[in-house]
């Protein structure tokens, strides 16, 4: 089954409401996350050499992004 790309890509007029609905649907649900490496065995495995600085940048970005979407 192919997702309806128009529906998936549409910008919601109520992103906070959408987030709340997704969270409510996920509560008390079992979510299976596949082992990505087993799905793509030809990929080389290794750790990004500058992973610590990348993680710091992501943390800063997440704080500003998530806080901008959260109701005050």
Secondary structure in CASP SS format (residue, H / E / C, confidence):
PFRMAT SS
TARGET T0000
AUTHOR 0000-0000-0000
METHOD secondary structure of the structure
MODEL  1
X C 1.00
X C 1.00
X C 1.00
X C 1.00
X H 1.00
X H 1.00
X H 1.00
X H 1.00
X H 1.00
X C 1.00
X C 1.00
X C 1.00
X C 1.00
X C 1.00
X H 1.00
X H 1.00
X H 1.00
X H 1.00
X H 1.00
X H 1.00
X H 1.00
X H 1.00
X H 1.00
X H 1.00
X H 1.00
X H 1.00
X C 1.00
X C 1.00
X C 1.00
X C 1.00
X C 1.00
X C 1.00
X C 1.00
X C 1.00
X C 1.00
X H 1.00
X H 1.00
X H 1.00
X H 1.00
X C 1.00
X C 1.00
X C 1.00
X C 1.00
X C 1.00
X C 1.00
X C 1.00
X C 1.00
X C 1.00
X C 1.00
X C 1.00
X H 1.00
X H 1.00
X H 1.00
X H 1.00
X H 1.00
X H 1.00
X H 1.00
X H 1.00
X H 1.00
X H 1.00
X H 1.00
X H 1.00
X H 1.00
X H 1.00
X H 1.00
X H 1.00
X H 1.00
X H 1.00
X H 1.00
X C 1.00
X C 1.00
X C 1.00
END
